[in-house]
Amino acid sequence: MEAIMNPIEKKRNTFFPMLVIGILFFIFGFVTWLNGSLIPFLKIICDLNDFQALFVTFAFYIAYTVMALPMAFVLKKTGYRNGMAFGLLIMAAGSLIFIPAALNASYPLFLFALFVLGTGLTILQTASNPYVVLVGPIESAAMRISIMGLINKGAGVIVPIVFTALVLSDLGSTSKDELAVLSSEQIQALSERLVKPYLYMAITAFCLIALVKFAHLPEIESEQDEKTETDKTGIMQFPQAILGAMALFAYVGVEVIAGDTIGLFGSDLQVSNFASLTSYTMVFMVIGYLIGATCIPRYLSQKNALVGSGIAGSLCVVAILASSAESNSMADIIWGWSGIPVIPNPIFFVALMGLAHALVWPSVWPLALDGLGKFTAQGSALLIMGISGGAILPLVFGQISESTGDMQNAYWVAIPCYLFILFYALKGHKMRNW
């Protein structure tokens, strides 16, 4: 294991390790936001309803809950560099499982492959997020995570375009009605198109293993707050961490709803470019992360960023529920002149949720880890488990949509999530005792 850096060495030797972490964050984004394009695609080739299709997000994100503590134990034994390489190896295995899944158009095998991919990302996220928080001053941690988020969400902008180019490029019309009348042979051929992108992903993961193994990634002091005196005996005695994990549960749930259901929503509304709609959400998230990277902490505190996220997200959901699917006025005003395809107003506000909640993740991490001392590692694993919101809340959304037959009104499920984020910003993060 590498020697612990002292503060001077840490400042001098940060750039290259952060470059490597930035590459990993790009891969996180690429793998994660591919689901947004994959959901409506699998709905067609596996003949699924909305609720069944959203098991894509469940299988992927539930891995964070099931595997967070085991992967934290692995990371403790292996250290950062070997742990990240191990996570990439698991990701490569998950990518390769997509090949037989695609050849057989097997939805259970697709879900298993997604769970394996999520497991690999769990160890990578468990290592990289606290690394970014602790590698510099805690006051600017949200700024550093925002930079990583820019890279992550930048991948989210690119991936639907890549997916469309590799999988749907020569199909002509990709409207819901056109794809619904494909023959069984055409459906099988369509499924087999998934082999290429996931094969490329596996090759990339193997190349990154070599990069991580040979990169100089110094270990960091995970118990950076040892000087903080405390008589507490476990992580459950830190309300800021428990409530922070709950805030991340709510946040990841609405993030996945905004990024991964927008394609389904667009398909239902007969939007021709439904497979690439995740890019719209990701563009807005990139704008939000740019605000975080440039304004935190100089102009905007981490607390106020959370307050703004809770309020703005709630307003977006109200606008989704109130707007008409017959009008494209918002997109016409903002980018209609540019030639970029416009979208109906409700879909516009789903995409705008990406801007509203972009700063939640980078703001919650430093607030939740503050003052944990020797319990920082446990707190990090707990926060990672909060990612399970991406498994549970989209399924709730899908069940409401399926039972009511009205996907637009199902977005109300995001309102209590944004209100809890607002509570954490105003009070939850300051609590030190129950």
Sequence and secondary structure as in RCSB ss.txt:
>XXXX:A:sequence
MEAIMNPIEKKRNTFFPMLVIGILFFIFGFVTWLNGSLIPFLKIICDLNDFQALFVTFAFYIAYTVMALPMAFVL
KKTGYRNGMAFGLLIMAAGSLIFIPAALNASYPLFLFALFVLGTGLTILQTASNPYVVLVGPIESAAMRISIMGL
INKGAGVIVPIVFTALVLSDLGSTSKDELAVLSSEQIQALSERLVKPYLYMAITAFCLIALVKFAHLPEIESEQD
EKTETDKTGIMQFPQAILGAMALFAYVGVEVIAGDTIGLFGSDLQVSNFASLTSYTMVFMVIGYLIGATCIPRYL
SQKNALVGSGIAGSLCVVAILASSAESNSMADIIWGWSGIPVIPNPIFFVALMGLAHALVWPSVWPLALDGLGKF
TAQGSALLIMGISGGAILPLVFGQISESTGDMQNAYWVAIPCYLFILFYALKGHKMRNW
>XXXX:A:secstr
      HHHHHHT HHHHHHHHHHHHHHHHHHHHHHHHHHHHHHHTT  HHHHTHHHHHHHHHHHHHHHHHHHHH
HHHHHHHHHHHHHHHHHHHHHHHHHHHHHT HHHHHHHHHHHHHHHHHHHHHHHHHHHHTS GGGHHHHHHHHHH
HHHHHHHHHHHHHIIIIITTSS   HHHHHT  HHHHHHHHHTTHHHHHHHHHHHHHHHHHHHHS      S TT
TTS     SGGG HHHHHHHHHHHHHHHHHHHHHHSHHHHHHHTT TTGGGTHHHHHHHHHHHHHHHHHHTTTTS
 HHHHHHHHHHHHHHHHHHHHHS TT  HHHHHHHGGGTS    HHHHHHHHHHHHTTTHHHHHHHHHHTT GGG
HHHHHHHHHHGGGHHHHHHHHHHHHHHHHT HHHHGGGHHHHHHHHHHHHHTGGG    
